[in-house]
């Protein structure tokens, strides 16, 4: 049997689920597919930071403002998919004070709320913080529970008519007369879809998905390690205020904290080395901010792969601090009904979804505006409901497995 759908969205991370929700709220018929359960890729394997924009303020003002705006929107619509923690950028004695000054000036110019405090005040607010802190800056960072966030988007899409298939890998595409005519799915579906339009939201695998349609999307995936350790009572996200480097962030998760991270290029986002040195270096560097994390038990360790877009990374010279997103309309490549959405950050998933849905609606002749800026996510105020959605869509990732559902992934 062949199935029809107006829009096939490939990729069940935050962006793909967000696109499915956005389109469904506009009345568009949508099918969302993933191969390994929702949140199986970058979304569910991140450190879970809700960016305030401060991290990018001096290097990418446009991206920083986008983060700030999406941060505010998510606080309104995402409820128990987030944790309100604030963030603290800390300058240690060995750190270049010019970096701190540049960040403070940029945040002030962009309107990112900050409060600068001296080292003594910072240590009083964050017990266990190193004596080497000379000054610090409060910013409106937070924590995302990606398993809940993705599942809530998918459940909302489903309640508005979308079909969600968490275990349906794309195996083949047929292109006829400049259009994707059919897409073959394996797994639980094992069938053929005839879509009017196709969205590639496959993250680090976006290049492979585009290749099925005979197209090239150049990705530069990098791996990064996260280590969750026992640590009770840390409230803010801790950010090292220096140029981007390994081990410069600590994210609180109730009685654990997540230490991150590294950035190492990989050729294959599925098969890559997981090196002990990454764990050791990340712990050592994070301990420079919060010394006792070097002596506590490791609960779990995982790697995530960033879905970075090669042309942007090349322009940034490798480990760029910008993390913008790119909407690639493949009509310019000869396939009229196909778009890829690549790059970006978990914090900006909703904006990525809106930009993609706008293009799709334009191509389909759908005259309906985006409503996701003000429409609360389904179940947002009910943690048990959100966790039921996670189970329904097999959506548990290691980032938040201490806070959502089962432990020990």
C-alpha positions in Angstrom: 0.0 0.0 0.0 1.2 3.5 -0.8 0.4 6.3 1.5 0.0 10.0 0.6 0.9 13.0 2.7 1.2 16.7 2.0 4.5 17.1 3.8 6.9 14.4 4.9 9.3 15.6 7.6 12.5 13.5 8.0 14.1 13.8 11.4 12.5 13.5 14.8 14.7 15.9 16.8 13.5 19.3 18.1 13.6 20.9 14.7 11.7 18.2 12.9 9.1 17.8 15.6 8.8 21.6 15.7 8.2 21.7 12.0 5.5 19.0 12.2 3.8 21.0 15.0 4.0 24.3 13.2 2.6 22.9 10.0 -0.1 20.9 11.8 -1.3 24.0 13.6 -1.6 25.7 10.2 -3.9 22.9 9.0 -1.3 21.1 6.8 -1.3 17.3 6.5 2.1 16.1 8.0 3.9 12.9 8.5 7.0 12.9 10.7 9.5 10.0 10.6 12.7 9.1 12.5 14.8 6.0 12.5 15.7 5.5 16.2 12.9 7.1 18.3 12.5 10.8 18.8 15.4 12.8 20.3 17.8 10.1 19.3 20.3 12.6 17.7 21.8 15.9 18.7 18.7 17.2 20.5 18.7 14.4 23.1 22.5 14.1 23.4 23.3 17.8 24.1 24.1 19.4 27.5 20.7 20.9 27.5 21.5 24.6 27.7 18.8 27.2 27.1 20.9 30.0 25.6 20.4 33.6 26.7 22.5 34.8 23.7 25.3 35.9 26.0 27.6 33.1 24.7 27.4 34.6 21.2 27.0 38.3 22.0 30.4 39.6 20.9 31.0 37.1 18.0 27.5 36.8 16.5 25.1 39.6 17.5 22.4 38.5 15.2 22.5 34.9 16.5 22.6 36.2 20.1 19.5 38.3 19.6 17.7 35.3 18.1 18.7 33.2 21.1 17.4 35.9 23.5 14.1 36.1 21.7 13.6 32.3 21.5 14.6 32.0 25.2 11.8 34.4 26.1 9.3 32.6 23.9 10.2 29.2 25.3 9.8 30.4 28.8 6.2 31.3 27.8 5.2 28.2 25.9 7.4 25.3 27.2 6.5 25.1 30.9 8.0 21.9 32.5 10.2 21.3 29.4 12.5 23.9 31.0 14.2 24.6 34.3 14.7 28.2 35.4 18.3 28.3 36.7 20.0 31.5 35.3 23.6 31.4 34.1 26.9 32.7 35.4 29.9 33.6 33.2 33.0 33.4 35.4 36.4 34.9 34.9 39.2 33.1 36.6 42.6 34.7 37.4 44.2 33.1 34.4 41.6 34.3 31.9 42.0 37.3 29.7 39.9 40.1 31.2 39.4 41.6 27.8 37.1 38.7 26.9 34.9 39.5 29.9 34.8 43.2 29.0 33.9 42.4 25.4 31.1 40.1 26.4 29.7 42.6 29.0 29.8 45.4 26.4 28.1 43.3 23.7 25.4 42.1 26.1 24.7 45.6 27.2 24.5 46.8 23.6 22.1 43.9 22.6 19.9 44.3 25.6 20.7 40.9 27.2 20.1 41.4 30.9 23.3 41.0 32.9 24.6 41.7 36.4 28.3 41.9 37.1 29.5 40.8 40.5 32.9 40.4 42.1 34.4 37.0 43.0 33.4 37.1 46.7 29.8 37.7 45.8 29.8 35.0 43.1 31.2 32.5 45.6 28.6 33.4 48.2 25.9 32.8 45.6 27.4 29.5 44.3 28.9 27.4 47.1 31.9 25.4 45.9 32.9 27.9 43.2 36.7 28.2 42.9 38.6 30.8 44.8 40.2 31.7 41.5 37.0 33.5 40.3 37.8 37.2 40.0 34.4 38.4 38.8 31.3 37.0 37.2 28.3 38.0 35.2 24.7 36.8 35.7 22.7 36.1 32.5 19.3 34.6 31.8 20.4 31.2 30.7 18.4 28.1 31.6 18.1 24.4 31.1 16.1 22.5 28.5 14.8 19.0 29.0 15.0 18.0 25.4 13.2 14.6 25.7 10.1 16.5 27.0 10.4 19.3 24.5 10.6 17.1 21.5 7.8 14.8 22.6 5.5 17.7 23.5 6.0 19.1 20.0 5.3 15.7 18.5 2.2 15.1 20.6 0.8 18.6 19.7 1.4 17.8 16.1 -0.4 14.4 16.5 -3.4 16.0 18.2 -3.7 18.3 15.1 -3.7 15.4 12.7 0.0 14.6 12.1 1.2 11.0 11.8 4.3 10.3 13.9 6.5 7.3 13.2 9.5 7.2 15.5 10.9 4.0 14.0 10.7 4.4 10.3 14.1 5.0 8.6 14.1 6.4 5.1 15.7 3.8 2.8 15.1 5.2 -0.7 13.8 8.3 -2.6 12.6 8.4 -6.2 12.9 11.6 -8.1 10.9 12.1 -11.2 10.6 15.2 -13.4 12.4 17.4 -10.8 10.3 16.3 -7.9 10.6 13.7 -5.1 7.8 11.3 -6.2 8.1 8.7 -3.5 10.0 7.9 -0.3 10.5 4.3 0.9 10.4 3.7 4.7 11.6 0.7 6.6 11.1 -0.2 10.3 7.7 -0.1 11.7 6.2 1.4 8.5 7.9 -0.6 5.8 5.9 1.2 3.1 6.1 3.9 0.5 5.1 7.5 1.0 4.0 9.8 -1.9 4.6 13.3 -0.5 3.7 16.6 -2.0 6.7 18.2 -0.2 9.7 16.8 1.7 11.6 18.5 4.6 15.0 17.2 5.5 15.5 17.9 9.2 17.9 15.0 9.8 20.6 17.0 11.6 24.1 15.5 11.2 22.6 13.0 8.7 21.1 15.7 6.5 23.8 15.1 3.9 23.0 11.4 3.7 19.3 12.2 3.3 19.9 14.8 0.6 22.1 12.2 -1.2 19.1 9.9 -1.5 17.6 12.6 -3.8 20.8 13.0 -5.7 21.8 16.2 -4.0 24.7 17.5 -1.9 24.4 19.1 1.5 27.8 19.6 3.0 27.9 18.9 6.7 30.9 19.1 9.1 29.8 17.1 12.1 31.8 17.3 15.3 31.6 15.1 18.4 31.5 16.4 21.9 31.5 14.5 25.2 29.2 15.1 28.2 29.8 13.7 31.6 27.0 13.7 34.2 28.4 13.5 37.8 26.9 13.5 41.2 26.6 17.0 42.5 23.7 18.3 44.5 22.6 21.9 44.8 24.2 23.8 41.9 21.6 26.3 40.6 23.0 28.3 37.7 24.6 27.1 34.5 28.3 27.9 34.8 30.1 29.2 31.7 33.9 29.9 31.6 34.3 33.4 30.3 37.1 32.8 27.8 37.5 32.1 24.1 35.7 28.8 23.1 37.5 25.8 24.4 37.0 22.3 25.8 35.4 21.9 29.2 33.9 25.4 29.5 30.3 24.7 30.7 28.6 23.0 33.6 24.8 22.5 33.4 22.8 21.7 36.6 20.4 18.8 36.8 19.1 18.7 40.4 21.4 16.2 42.1 23.7 15.9 39.1 25.6 18.3 36.9 26.6 17.8 33.2 30.1 18.7 32.3 30.9 19.6 28.7 32.3 19.5 26.2 34.8 18.8 23.4 34.7 19.5 19.7 36.4 16.9 17.4 35.5 16.5 13.7 34.0 13.1 12.7 33.6 11.5 9.3 30.6 9.4 10.2 28.0 10.7 12.7 27.1 7.1 13.6 30.6 5.5 13.9 33.3 7.6 15.6 35.9 7.3 18.2 35.0 8.0 21.9 38.3 9.0 23.5 39.2 8.8 27.2 41.2 12.0 26.8 38.0 13.9 26.1 36.5 12.8 29.3 39.7 13.6 31.3 40.2 17.0 29.8 36.6 18.0 30.2 36.5 17.1 33.8 39.8 18.8 34.5 38.7 22.0 32.8 35.3 22.1 34.4 37.0 21.5 37.8 38.8 24.8 37.3 35.4 26.4 37.9 33.9 23.9 40.4 36.8 22.0 41.9 34.9 19.2 43.6 33.5 17.8 40.3 36.9 16.2 39.8 36.4 13.9 42.9 32.8 12.8 42.6 31.3 9.7 40.9 30.5 9.7 37.2 26.8 8.7 36.6 26.9 8.4 32.9 29.0 9.6 29.9 27.8 10.1 26.4 28.8 11.8 23.2 26.7 14.0 20.9 27.3 14.9 17.3 26.7 18.6 16.3 24.9 19.0 12.9 27.2 21.8 11.7 27.0 23.2 8.2 30.3 23.0 6.3 30.2 26.4 4.6 29.5 28.2 7.8 32.2 26.3 9.7 34.7 26.9 7.0 34.0 30.7 7.2 34.5 30.5 11.0 37.8 28.7 10.6 36.8 25.4 12.3 35.5 25.8 15.9 33.4 28.8 15.2 31.3 30.3 18.0 28.4 31.1 15.6 25.7 28.5 15.3 23.2 30.0 12.9 20.8 27.9 10.9 20.4 27.6 7.1 17.3 26.8 5.1 18.3 25.3 1.8 15.6 25.4 -0.8 16.5 22.6 -3.3 14.4 24.0 -6.0 17.6 25.9 -7.0 19.3 22.5 -7.3 16.6 21.0 -9.5 14.4 19.3 -7.0 11.3 21.5 -6.5 9.6 19.9 -3.6 12.5 19.5 -1.2 14.1 21.7 1.6 16.8 21.0 4.1 17.2 22.8 7.4 20.6 22.6 8.9 22.8 24.0 11.7 21.3 26.0 14.5 20.9 25.3 18.2 18.4 23.6 20.4 17.3 27.0 21.8 16.4 28.2 18.3 14.5 25.1 17.1 11.1 26.9 17.1 12.5 29.7 14.9 14.0 27.1 12.5 10.7 25.4 12.4 8.8 28.6 11.6 11.2 29.6 8.8 10.9 26.1 7.3 7.1 26.0 7.6 6.8 29.4 6.0 8.6 28.2 2.9 6.6 24.9 2.8 3.3 26.8 3.1 4.4 29.2 0.4 5.1 26.3 -1.9 1.8 24.5 -1.1 -0.2 27.7 -1.4 -1.3 27.6 2.2 -2.3 31.0 3.6 -1.9 30.5 7.3 0.4 32.3 9.8 2.6 30.7 12.4 1.1 30.5 15.8 3.8 28.8 17.8 5.2 32.0 19.4 2.1 32.2 21.6 0.6 28.7 21.7 1.6 26.7 24.7 3.0 23.2 24.1 0.6 20.4 24.8 1.0 19.2 28.4 3.5 21.9 29.2 2.3 22.4 32.8 2.0 18.7 33.6 5.3 16.8 34.0 3.7 13.4 34.1 1.9 14.1 30.9 5.1 15.2 29.2 6.9 12.1 30.4 4.0 9.9 29.0 4.6 11.6 25.6 8.3 10.7 25.9 7.4 7.1 26.5 4.8 7.1 23.7 7.4 8.3 21.1 10.4 6.4 22.5 12.0 9.7 23.0 14.4 9.4 25.9 17.8 10.8 25.4 20.8 10.7 27.8 20.8 14.5 28.4 17.9 14.4 30.8 17.5 10.8 31.7 18.1 11.7 35.3 15.1 14.0 35.2 12.7 12.3 32.8 11.8 8.7 32.9 14.5 6.1 33.5 18.1 6.5 34.5 21.4 5.1 33.4 21.4 5.5 29.6 
